[in-house]
Amino acid sequence: MFSIRQRFQKWFESRLPLVDSMLLTQRNVYILPTTVGWMMVMTLLVLLVASINYQLNLGYLLTFLIGGSVMVGVLTGHNNLRGIYISLARNSAANKAQFASDNVSFEVILSSTSKTTRYGIGLRTTDFTDSTSVSNWTWADIPAQGSTTLEVIGLPMSRGHHPLPTLMAETRFPLGTFRVWTVWRPAAKIWVYPAPENPAPALPVGEPSSGEVKLSPVQASGEFDGVRAYRRGDPLKQVVWKKAAKSWGDAGEHETDATKQLISRDMQHTQAQVLYLDYSRTGCTHVEAALSRLCAWVIQADQLGLNYGLRLPQLEFAPANGNAHKQQCLQALAAH
């Protein structure tokens, strides 16, 4: 059940436009007293009533001096937030691996053309129920005619393609008596991948290519039966570091250049087998468990530099490698 405050917040956020950048003006910046501010107002009222009752000239002076300072603080706080340009860092959310088990994070750029420094600007997502918690906020100062980048943390999301959470920018500069804030709904979306299984089982064995004789399978450790001496230009992912370290350790202090030679995987020997990450071979009966295992396998195969394909019900990706192929497979798992 949603509280009245949460209902109002959802209604208010639904009326905001979806934009990836926003200039803060007097039309989208709001201001209200904080708890300290309300206490200050009550104190000024008491001072004013006492000064009127006892005809205290010094009481009038103190009351209006404090009241004038508070009003200057209102204008200063509003000007501190107004005029700031908020935008998403280019592809910041898309370049990060976001998993359902982790808090969502992305970067926001705050820039100002003013000749004065903007102090105490905070950012957070509105999905936190406790808006007063210090850990929910990310704070920074914006230099004069400069910019700063903040990393915003949100609550974990379920797997899928989701819009970025609504953001709130706030400042309580200079006295902390008034809260100046704005609300921003980014238009960008973010891919949230299934939570990878940890620890994950070994990768499945490779399948023989069509028309080829089946060779020794590819194991989860990344070891291949076919190896050869390292050749200049070989990718570092093909180097069998475990065997190299073992040969170096066995050689002792009098090792020669020959014993220090690196060993690379012989891709011509292994190209007759194809690694497919198949949904039907995960051994999981639950959909989410199977997707989590496939996600862990995709990450593991990519770290080993293997060519791998992905098979899902009614969807298949041919074997390939690289970051683009990895993102394509993870997005398919997230959207399944």
Number of C-alpha atoms within 10 A of each C-alpha: 5 8 8 9 9 13 12 12 12 13 11 11 17 11 9 14 11 16 13 17 18 17 15 19 16 12 8 14 18 16 16 13 17 15 13 13 17 14 13 17 17 12 13 17 14 13 18 18 14 14 18 13 9 9 11 14 11 10 17 16 13 16 19 15 11 15 16 12 11 20 12 14 19 24 12 16 27 23 17 24 27 22 19 21 17 20 19 21 17 12 12 14 20 15 12 14 15 22 23 20 16 17 13 22 18 20 17 21 17 24 21 22 14 15 10 13 15 25 18 18 22 19 24 24 22 20 15 12 9 10 13 9 9 9 10 21 19 17 18 15 14 22 18 14 13 15 16 13 16 18 16 20 20 20 16 16 20 16 21 19 15 13 14 20 22 18 19 16 21 23 23 25 22 17 16 18 22 25 20 25 23 19 20 24 22 19 15 16 13 22 27 27 28 29 22 21 16 9 8 14 12 13 22 17 16 20 16 18 14 10 7 10 10 14 17 17 18 20 15 15 11 18 16 18 13 14 18 13 13 18 12 6 6 11 12 11 15 20 20 19 14 10 14 16 12 10 17 16 12 10 12 9 8 7 13 11 8 8 13 14 14 19 19 23 22 17 14 9 14 20 14 18 21 22 25 21 26 17 17 12 12 18 11 14 9 8 10 15 17 22 25 24 24 29 25 23 24 23 16 18 21 19 13 14 17 21 18 21 21 23 18 17 9 5 9 15 16 14 15 18 16 12 10 10 19 19 18 13 22 25 19 19 22 22 13 15
